[in-house]
Amino acid sequence: MSTVLVVEDSVTQREMISTLLKESGLNVTVASDGLEALERIQETCPDLVVLDIVMPRMNGYEVCRRLKADPKTQNVPVVMCSSKGEEFDRYWGMKQGADAYIAKPFQPTELVGTVKQLLRR
């Protein structure tokens, strides 16, 4: 069973995303900011990361850059999931190495479908 790390500073959003992914048959671990995410990733490398952008201590762009720069984690797919929904935000997220970008609010099927598709790669 695949493990997904959900990195989200909003408790409500974190729980909603975690529940969606668990209900679709995935193991889920969570982190509430970028630094905690990097610690979790070092402890147990997830199969995929769902990453918010606007967070305290370290934003999602920086987390993504660090993951993609590290040979141990560069192949872990990253789905950026953010309320920053402008075309430039999407472009910048992909430029940081994200494998997919989903703007909030999103349809549950969009998130689950994107995650499952990336895990199949």
Backbone bond lengths (Angstrom), bond angles and torsions (degrees), N, CA, C in turn:
res aa  C-N    CA-C-N  psi(-1)  N-CA   C-N-CA  omega(-1)  CA-C   N-CA-C  phi
1 M - - - 1.456 - - 1.534 109.27 -
2 S 1.325 116.34 135.07 1.465 121.33 -178.06 1.525 111.61 -76.41
3 T 1.335 115.42 147.95 1.458 121.49 177.90 1.522 109.53 -111.56
4 V 1.334 115.52 131.23 1.457 122.30 179.44 1.530 108.18 -116.03
5 L 1.331 116.46 132.60 1.463 121.65 174.05 1.527 107.46 -96.88
6 V 1.333 116.45 121.35 1.464 121.97 177.61 1.527 107.60 -100.91
7 V 1.335 116.47 118.17 1.464 122.17 -178.65 1.524 107.46 -112.01
8 E 1.325 115.47 109.26 1.472 121.03 -172.80 1.518 108.52 -156.72
9 D 1.350 117.88 127.68 1.466 120.08 -178.16 1.527 113.25 -81.83
10 S 1.328 118.58 -20.16 1.462 121.21 177.08 1.535 108.88 -82.77
11 V 1.326 116.22 120.17 1.467 120.96 -178.93 1.531 110.38 -58.20
12 T 1.320 117.13 -44.25 1.464 121.62 -178.55 1.527 111.03 -60.47
13 Q 1.337 116.02 -49.78 1.466 120.77 179.71 1.528 110.96 -62.69
14 R 1.337 115.85 -43.12 1.469 121.00 -178.68 1.526 110.41 -60.09
15 E 1.338 116.58 -45.68 1.462 120.64 -179.82 1.524 111.71 -66.54
16 M 1.342 116.76 -40.29 1.461 120.28 -179.24 1.537 110.53 -64.63
17 I 1.324 117.11 -46.98 1.468 120.99 -179.82 1.529 110.01 -64.46
18 S 1.328 116.74 -43.88 1.472 121.16 179.41 1.526 111.08 -59.11
19 T 1.329 116.50 -45.72 1.464 121.24 -179.49 1.525 111.05 -62.35
20 L 1.338 116.56 -45.12 1.473 120.90 178.11 1.523 111.19 -55.96
21 L 1.326 115.47 -46.70 1.468 119.95 -176.60 1.531 111.41 -70.82
22 K 1.345 117.00 -39.12 1.470 120.02 177.55 1.521 110.64 -62.93
23 E 1.341 116.32 -41.91 1.467 120.45 -179.67 1.526 111.87 -65.68
24 S 1.329 116.83 -21.28 1.464 119.61 178.77 1.538 110.84 -92.86
25 G 1.352 116.58 8.95 1.456 120.60 171.99 1.516 116.25 94.33
26 L 1.333 117.32 21.24 1.463 120.00 -178.86 1.526 111.29 -109.25
27 N 1.342 116.11 152.20 1.461 121.02 169.25 1.522 106.78 -80.06
28 V 1.324 117.41 140.38 1.459 120.23 -178.02 1.523 110.21 -129.84
29 T 1.328 116.19 132.67 1.464 122.23 168.76 1.521 105.70 -118.63
30 V 1.330 116.70 159.68 1.463 119.42 -175.21 1.525 112.13 -131.74
31 A 1.329 114.43 156.96 1.459 122.89 172.20 1.521 106.87 -144.08
32 S 1.342 116.85 147.86 1.458 119.78 -175.52 1.527 114.26 -100.74
33 D 1.342 117.78 -4.98 1.461 120.15 174.31 1.530 109.53 -159.32
34 G 1.314 115.68 176.60 1.460 120.73 -174.27 1.526 114.58 -63.50
35 L 1.327 117.13 -41.50 1.466 119.03 -179.46 1.523 111.41 -66.27
36 E 1.328 116.14 -42.33 1.465 120.11 177.29 1.535 109.85 -62.35
37 A 1.331 116.37 -37.64 1.471 120.65 178.69 1.523 110.67 -60.36
38 L 1.324 117.38 -46.03 1.464 120.33 -179.74 1.532 111.20 -62.97
39 E 1.333 116.60 -37.12 1.475 120.46 176.95 1.538 110.12 -63.61
40 R 1.347 116.92 -47.31 1.466 121.08 179.94 1.533 111.01 -59.88
41 I 1.323 115.72 -41.56 1.463 120.67 -177.47 1.531 110.47 -65.34
42 Q 1.337 117.28 -36.90 1.466 120.77 177.71 1.529 110.94 -67.99
43 E 1.349 116.71 -37.37 1.471 121.21 -179.37 1.530 110.48 -66.46
44 T 1.311 116.38 -55.40 1.461 121.60 -179.49 1.516 107.68 -140.78
45 C 1.289 116.06 112.72 1.462 120.51 -176.91 1.538 109.94 -68.87
46 P 1.353 118.06 116.53 1.462 120.29 179.92 1.533 111.07 -74.15
47 D 1.323 116.07 166.98 1.460 120.90 177.24 1.525 111.10 -82.77
48 L 1.357 116.34 -19.69 1.461 121.36 -179.74 1.525 107.94 -161.57
49 V 1.341 116.93 151.87 1.468 121.87 178.04 1.529 108.89 -123.20
50 V 1.349 116.00 128.31 1.467 121.88 170.25 1.520 105.10 -100.50
51 L 1.331 116.27 120.63 1.460 120.80 -165.25 1.518 112.38 -127.08
52 D 1.337 116.33 121.21 1.461 121.32 171.40 1.530 107.46 -74.08
53 I 1.324 117.54 161.04 1.466 119.58 179.27 1.521 111.45 -99.35
54 V 1.339 116.98 -51.89 1.462 120.65 -175.09 1.527 109.06 -86.88
55 M 1.355 114.95 104.07 1.474 121.09 -178.64 1.521 109.14 -144.31
56 P 1.340 116.85 158.04 1.468 119.77 175.75 1.534 111.41 -71.70
57 R 1.302 116.51 162.63 1.468 126.75 175.20 1.525 114.52 67.79
58 M 1.329 119.45 -45.00 1.462 121.36 175.52 1.524 108.16 -158.81
59 N 1.330 116.51 128.69 1.463 118.27 -177.87 1.527 112.10 -80.87
60 G 1.325 114.59 167.22 1.462 121.36 -176.05 1.516 113.64 -63.25
61 Y 1.341 117.50 -33.53 1.462 119.95 178.11 1.527 110.50 -59.27
62 E 1.341 115.86 -45.91 1.467 120.61 -178.77 1.524 111.53 -66.02
63 V 1.345 116.48 -41.95 1.472 120.38 177.32 1.527 109.45 -58.81
64 C 1.316 116.73 -46.52 1.467 121.59 -178.83 1.526 110.62 -61.22
65 R 1.330 116.98 -46.23 1.481 120.57 178.88 1.525 110.75 -57.74
66 R 1.340 116.50 -44.02 1.472 120.12 -178.86 1.526 111.86 -65.93
67 L 1.342 116.61 -41.24 1.473 119.94 178.24 1.520 110.97 -61.32
68 K 1.321 115.91 -45.77 1.464 120.40 -175.43 1.526 112.00 -73.82
69 A 1.339 117.74 -19.66 1.470 121.41 179.35 1.531 111.91 -86.11
70 D 1.342 117.41 -16.71 1.465 121.98 -176.47 1.536 109.32 -93.27
71 P 1.343 117.61 121.57 1.477 120.03 -179.54 1.529 113.63 -54.98
72 K 1.356 118.30 -29.58 1.467 120.87 -178.94 1.532 112.34 -72.55
73 T 1.344 116.92 -25.96 1.471 119.59 -174.22 1.532 113.14 -122.97
74 Q 1.314 117.56 3.05 1.472 118.76 -174.00 1.525 113.81 -63.64
75 N 1.341 117.87 -22.49 1.464 120.24 -179.69 1.523 113.84 -96.11
76 V 1.346 117.38 2.42 1.468 120.58 177.17 1.531 107.61 -76.20
77 P 1.347 117.57 120.66 1.464 119.24 179.97 1.527 111.66 -64.54
78 V 1.343 115.49 142.08 1.463 121.98 178.33 1.523 108.97 -121.06
79 V 1.344 115.58 125.40 1.465 121.56 174.00 1.518 106.70 -108.12
80 M 1.328 117.13 111.15 1.461 119.75 175.18 1.517 107.59 -79.76
81 C 1.331 115.06 132.33 1.461 121.24 -176.92 1.524 106.05 -131.83
82 S 1.340 116.65 102.92 1.457 118.96 -170.19 1.519 112.90 -142.37
83 S 1.323 115.38 155.60 1.461 120.86 174.34 1.526 110.35 -76.00
84 K 1.331 117.11 -9.80 1.467 120.98 175.47 1.529 107.07 -77.84
85 G 1.332 116.04 95.90 1.456 120.12 -169.97 1.515 115.75 -106.97
86 E 1.338 117.64 7.81 1.464 119.89 179.82 1.530 110.21 -71.16
87 E 1.312 115.72 157.48 1.470 120.85 -179.93 1.531 111.15 -57.47
88 F 1.348 117.11 -39.15 1.465 119.91 179.49 1.520 111.35 -63.33
89 D 1.344 117.13 -39.34 1.472 120.78 179.40 1.527 110.09 -61.53
90 R 1.324 115.74 -43.48 1.467 121.72 178.31 1.540 109.45 -62.06
91 Y 1.327 115.92 -47.13 1.473 121.37 179.08 1.528 110.29 -58.65
92 W 1.330 116.98 -47.74 1.461 121.37 -176.77 1.535 110.75 -65.69
93 G 1.326 117.13 -39.36 1.466 121.14 177.88 1.522 111.12 -60.90
94 M 1.328 116.53 -44.43 1.468 120.69 179.97 1.538 109.60 -67.66
95 K 1.328 115.98 -34.91 1.470 120.50 179.44 1.537 110.76 -65.82
96 Q 1.333 117.90 -27.21 1.470 121.70 178.82 1.524 111.38 -79.37
97 G 1.341 116.42 -8.23 1.458 119.98 177.76 1.515 115.04 114.48
98 A 1.340 117.87 1.59 1.470 119.87 179.65 1.525 110.12 -61.16
99 D 1.330 115.56 145.76 1.468 121.31 178.65 1.523 111.28 -89.92
100 A 1.340 116.61 -21.15 1.468 121.56 177.76 1.525 107.44 -156.46
101 Y 1.337 115.08 158.40 1.467 120.90 -179.51 1.520 107.84 -137.50
102 I 1.323 116.44 121.62 1.461 121.34 179.49 1.529 108.08 -120.42
103 A 1.325 115.64 126.99 1.463 120.12 179.27 1.524 110.23 -88.93
104 K 1.345 116.37 138.79 1.468 121.85 174.75 1.525 107.58 -86.28
105 P 1.304 119.56 145.95 1.461 125.54 -5.48 1.530 110.28 -73.77
106 F 1.326 115.90 145.73 1.462 120.51 -177.95 1.524 109.52 -120.57
107 Q 1.324 115.37 163.35 1.459 120.77 173.51 1.530 107.79 -82.69
108 P 1.334 119.02 134.88 1.473 120.37 179.07 1.528 112.84 -51.25
109 T 1.334 117.11 -39.11 1.470 119.91 -178.90 1.529 111.33 -65.49
110 E 1.356 116.58 -31.19 1.472 119.76 178.78 1.531 110.45 -65.97
111 L 1.324 116.46 -45.77 1.464 120.12 -179.36 1.528 110.79 -66.14
112 V 1.319 117.06 -52.61 1.470 120.78 -177.68 1.530 110.36 -61.46
113 G 1.320 117.21 -42.80 1.464 121.18 179.89 1.521 112.02 -62.19
114 T 1.331 116.60 -43.33 1.468 121.11 179.57 1.526 110.65 -64.38
115 V 1.335 116.73 -45.48 1.469 121.55 179.94 1.528 109.92 -60.70
116 K 1.328 116.99 -49.45 1.474 120.75 -178.48 1.528 111.15 -61.26
117 Q 1.323 116.53 -41.67 1.467 121.16 179.73 1.526 111.09 -61.18
118 L 1.334 116.83 -44.90 1.470 120.45 -179.86 1.522 111.61 -68.54
119 L 1.326 117.76 -34.09 1.467 120.60 178.90 1.539 111.50 -69.16
120 R 1.320 116.89 -26.40 1.474 120.79 179.70 1.526 112.82 -75.04
121 R 1.320 116.85 -19.19 1.475 120.86 -176.37 1.500 112.45 -58.13
